[in-house]
Amino acid sequence: MASTSGSLRRYLLTRLALVVPMVFILLTMVFVLLRVAPGNPIVAALGGHLSPSQLAARERAAGYDKPLVVQYGEYLRQVFTGHFGTTLTDQRPVTQVIAQNGAATLELTVAAMLVALAVGIPLGMLAGRLRDTWVDAGARGFGIVIYAAPVFFLGLLAQLVFGTYLGWLPTSSQASVLVQATLQPHTNILLLDAMIDGQWGDIPNLLAHLVMPAVTLGLVISGVVVRLVRVNVIQAMKGDYIEAARARGLRERDVVVRHAFKNALVPIVTVTGLQAALLLSGAVLTEETFNWPGIGNELIYYLENRDYIAVQGIITVFALAVVAISLLIDFINAWVDPRVRY
Amino acid sequence: MIDLPAKKRGPQLARALTGIVAAALVTPMALAGPAAASARPKPPNVTVIMGTTDRIVSADPAGSYDLPSWTIVWNVYQTLVKYPPGSTKIVPDAATCHWQGSGATVYVCTLLPHQFFSNGDPVTGQDVVYSFERVLKINSPNGAAVLLAPMKSVKASGNTVTFTLKYNDATWPDVLTTGVGGIVDAKVFPFDKLQPDAQIIGSGPYELHSYTPNQLAVFTPNPYYGGNDVLKNKEFIIRYEESATTLVSDVQSGAVDIAYRELTPTQLTALKRSKGVTVVKGQGIEIRYLVFNLKVMPGSNPAQKLAIRQAVAYVLNRQDIATNIYHGIVSPLYSIIPNALPGHIDSFRLVYGSAPNVAKAKKVLEAAGVQVPVKFTLWYNTNHYQDADLATELQRQLNASGLFNVSLSSAEWTTYDKSATTDQYPVYLFGWFPDYPDADDYTSPFYSCPPFMVDHYCNATVVKDIAKEEGSTVPAVRDAAFRQLQLQTAKDAPLVPIWQGGQVAASHGPVTGLKQTLDPSYIFRFWLIGKS
């Protein structure tokens, strides 16, 4: 037992130690890519309005002519002291961007993940249980098609059908204007904020705005979940313990639900964690399509305007979030499965 | 009260009495100030919601040089002078102003009475001085301190503010109308850094009630507003949207009352057909033009280069562009100065005619010994200007004449701007959005030496005309100078104007006042917008 827990401790410490160079490499890549891209925030904002000499004077004043090594050093210092600075294009503290818009992204991604699991798990289970039937073929086809469809295309389609033609759902934003204007931003997750203030009457409006983007993004992710759950169910059904359960005279329904399905779901934890990165990247496009005020939306804007400070801060947070989730999944896996150790 | 000896009691008593009298005089005025201002008629119980894809840079007058930010400034702050709706004639806002002396170097403004910030502080001459000096002190990289370059000093004596300029500049009053002229409360705004957007206050018709960055800005009437603008709504809300697609569906569904900037011609045409939506077009003065880099454009010598530019001017069909590419949202432009501004003449029509003339283009090229077809690459930008369709149409027109062989290339904005001004593009498309609606804002940047476009055009006569119009406050003198330089630059054609843009907004339902505010100043006046 002692050697097992020591092995787990060694595994956890090693994984933690590996995070540092991983994040360092990522930060460096972000820095280099941004500096290599032509232009800077001043040209993006005021090019075509100021003469080249005026632009150059502002660039010098802002320090863009400093050696890259100096700029890199300042960047690392800011990151490791948690001072992400102020955006260059709209003078916002980067931490405010991350907190405010990050909360909106969190709301969207959590809802999307719930949709993905709610659709993907049952469908995957059915497909695995009824292998090689039309149910299985349909579920697999759905998984492939929905995963291949670009999320912005699905989003536009949904807006057209459910928003414009049927008029069932709003097509953009987190809430209607008048609802949002009255909500106090305690957490910036508007559903929670409405609950905190007891504005229960606003909940339907908030949920109505959340449905389309969450379902759109969730469906895309469900394509992966369907296929993985199906494979796991098929593997589980082949297990010796299934034969043993049948041999003990259990009903087929109990064999499948209480034994096969339960074991098939264990790897879903891993799948869910691995989809975090996919969710975040999908959220960028979903937010753009639905005018969802998430951090992905902001990232696009700051990228277009070469706002180094903002992009560096946001990507750092994205990277740390994905790393943290991956680390958590690894820890859970190592704790559950002793074979996963160093 | 202290019992003083008799011989000291006299002066003490006089001082006390003076104080009492002064207090008696001042107190009613001070009490009457904000209270009197708030006795204005209440605006109608109407909330207006405007959607836009614009984004603000800073709501602090010292921190921005863009229209979305200045839209906030014009509604929350006062400037000393302003443009009334539908006119380019400057009128008082917070002050009455005039030039002192015969030249255009000393400009004096006297604050009107009963002007208050939304926190009740009175607007004083010192606030005005503070406002301008902090713009220069902060010198924000995104700010418009460059517009204050002519200013040598600004001083206040009571509520009279005197601007002394370094040189004659007749456009100084126009500068005061821009966002950089917003008057701030010296007790609230820091001198050396920008005020956070959510904490701005001004003396304009509105105050910023709440602000969620890049999502929602809610404006309510300034309770102490002392100006003469009458509000047609009790609340004006701006929803900032990421894409024009969602903006279009929001105005169609009525989620927003107004959709303003930036909608494409195709989207506007679709909105015209939408039920319950009205598309309103006002006069705009944004322009698009072709730039010839005189150093790297085709042609073996200056005469051939001139002939090529003139041939392009002869061949260009502006009406086709306005109709087919922009669905009537823009108008043909025959001068670098838009036709809404005093001083404009249709110089290119006078020199080249209004209809394309391929025969004359050919003659000009032959006379200069230019081999046809003239081959060159036309550059355009895809994200900042979105000129792909315009470039394609220009290519078609020029190639169809048989005199040109034009190929197209494009670049994204930051690359484009850099390359255009470093002799990498021989011929390219560019746009201009004015700082203020004065013809000088279209001539001085382009035709001074060196020009803003770095196209290597420098004509001493034109430069003299610019100095003449900048140095005079007499309209007739300025108009004459503008006429001269427009004719000369049309003949030289280093820039060939193509179109001037209209301002367009779409509204859902019974929205009023849009047409009134869509004018060449680009000031979107929230107070004019109501509902019937």
Interface residues (C-beta under 8 A of the other chain):
Chain A: A37 P38 G39 N40 P41 I42 V43 A44 A45 L46 G47 G48 H49 L50 S51 P52 Q54 R58 A61 A62 L88 T89 D90 Q91 R92 Q96 V97 Q100 L156 Q159 G163 T164 G167 P170 T171 S172 S173 Q174 S176 V177 L178 Q180 A181 P185 E287 E288 T289 F290 N291 P293 N297 E298 I300 Y301 E304 R306
Chain B: T47 I49 R55 I56 V57 S58 G63 Y65 D66 N139 P141 N142 V146 L194 P196 D197 S210 T212 P213 N214 Q215 L216 V218 I237 R239 E241 E242 S243 T245 T246 S249 D250 Q252 S253 A255 V256 N383 H384 W413 T414 T415 D417 K418 T421 T422 F430 G431 W432 F433 P445 P450 F452 V454
